[in-house]
């Protein structure tokens, strides 16, 4: 009976260990996955001095400024947003999620993208 209990305990421990190793995230895998994400922030706020498209790659940031917010530049500013997103898609990123909010001052949009 004692032998049966020991073998049962070892079998259960082995099965649990295998499951824990198989389903626990690897630190290297988690770090690599974190490096695959970027954040694109679109600041459509005329009074904000850095209005435009901000691309955050983690350790560096790229700013693509808007033209002044006038009726004549409305389409050009829309093209700036589309060109920035299309450039990132061409580099292998895809949109994971997005959110936007408005205030009296303007609108901020956040787009999370992941490298395929």
C-alpha positions as CSV (number, residue, x, y, z in Angstrom):
1,X,0.0,0.0,0.0
2,X,2.8,2.4,0.9
3,X,4.5,1.7,-2.5
4,X,1.2,2.4,-4.3
5,X,0.9,5.8,-2.5
6,X,4.5,6.8,-3.4
7,X,4.0,5.9,-7.1
8,X,0.7,7.7,-7.2
9,X,2.2,10.8,-5.7
10,X,5.1,10.7,-8.2
11,X,2.8,10.3,-11.1
12,X,0.6,13.2,-10.0
13,X,3.6,15.4,-9.4
14,X,5.0,14.6,-12.8
15,X,1.7,15.4,-14.6
16,X,1.4,18.7,-12.7
17,X,5.0,19.6,-13.5
18,X,4.5,19.0,-17.2
19,X,1.3,21.0,-17.3
20,X,2.9,23.9,-15.4
21,X,5.9,23.9,-17.8
22,X,3.7,23.7,-20.9
23,X,1.3,26.5,-20.0
24,X,3.4,29.0,-18.1
25,X,4.7,31.9,-20.2
26,X,8.4,31.9,-20.9
27,X,10.2,35.1,-19.9
28,X,11.9,35.3,-23.3
29,X,8.7,34.7,-25.2
30,X,6.9,37.4,-23.1
31,X,9.7,39.9,-23.7
32,X,9.7,39.2,-27.4
33,X,5.9,39.6,-27.6
34,X,6.2,42.9,-25.7
35,X,8.7,44.2,-28.3
36,X,6.2,43.5,-31.1
37,X,3.8,46.2,-30.0
38,X,3.8,49.9,-30.8
39,X,1.5,52.7,-29.9
40,X,0.3,55.3,-32.3
41,X,-1.2,58.5,-30.8
42,X,-3.0,61.0,-32.9
43,X,-3.4,64.4,-31.3
44,X,-5.9,66.5,-33.2
45,X,-5.7,69.4,-30.8
46,X,-5.0,72.8,-32.3
47,X,-3.7,74.3,-29.1
48,X,-1.3,71.4,-28.4
49,X,2.2,72.3,-29.6
50,X,3.1,68.7,-30.7
51,X,-0.2,68.0,-32.5
52,X,0.2,65.2,-35.1
53,X,0.9,61.5,-35.2
54,X,3.1,60.2,-32.5
55,X,4.5,56.7,-33.0
56,X,6.0,55.0,-29.9
57,X,8.3,52.1,-30.7
58,X,9.2,51.5,-27.0
59,X,12.7,53.1,-26.9
60,X,12.1,55.7,-29.5
61,X,9.4,58.1,-30.7
62,X,8.6,59.5,-34.1
63,X,6.5,62.6,-34.6
64,X,4.7,63.5,-37.8
65,X,3.3,67.0,-37.4
66,X,0.0,68.2,-38.8
67,X,-0.4,71.3,-40.9
68,X,-2.2,74.2,-39.2
69,X,-5.8,73.4,-38.4
70,X,-7.6,75.3,-41.2
71,X,-10.3,74.3,-43.6
72,X,-7.8,74.2,-46.5
73,X,-5.6,71.6,-44.6
74,X,-8.3,69.3,-43.4
75,X,-7.7,66.8,-46.2
76,X,-4.0,67.0,-45.9
77,X,-4.1,66.2,-42.2
78,X,-6.3,63.2,-42.9
79,X,-3.7,62.1,-45.5
80,X,-0.9,62.4,-42.9
81,X,-2.8,60.0,-40.6
82,X,-3.5,57.5,-43.4
83,X,0.1,57.7,-44.7
84,X,1.5,57.0,-41.2
85,X,-0.8,54.0,-40.6
86,X,-0.2,52.6,-44.2
87,X,3.6,52.9,-43.6
88,X,3.3,50.9,-40.5
89,X,1.1,48.3,-42.1
90,X,3.7,48.0,-44.9
91,X,6.4,47.4,-42.3
92,X,4.4,44.4,-41.0
93,X,2.2,45.9,-38.2
94,X,-1.5,45.3,-37.8
95,X,-4.0,47.1,-35.7
96,X,-4.9,45.3,-32.5
97,X,-7.2,47.9,-30.9
98,X,-8.0,51.6,-30.9
99,X,-9.7,54.1,-28.7
100,X,-10.6,57.8,-29.1
101,X,-11.9,60.6,-27.0
102,X,-12.9,64.2,-27.6
103,X,-12.8,67.3,-25.4
104,X,-13.5,70.9,-26.1
105,X,-9.9,71.3,-27.2
106,X,-9.9,68.5,-29.8
107,X,-9.6,64.7,-30.2
108,X,-7.0,62.1,-29.1
109,X,-6.9,58.7,-30.7
110,X,-4.7,55.8,-29.5
111,X,-4.0,52.8,-31.8
112,X,-2.2,49.8,-30.6
113,X,-0.4,47.8,-33.3
114,X,1.4,44.5,-33.3
115,X,4.1,43.2,-35.6
116,X,2.9,40.2,-37.5
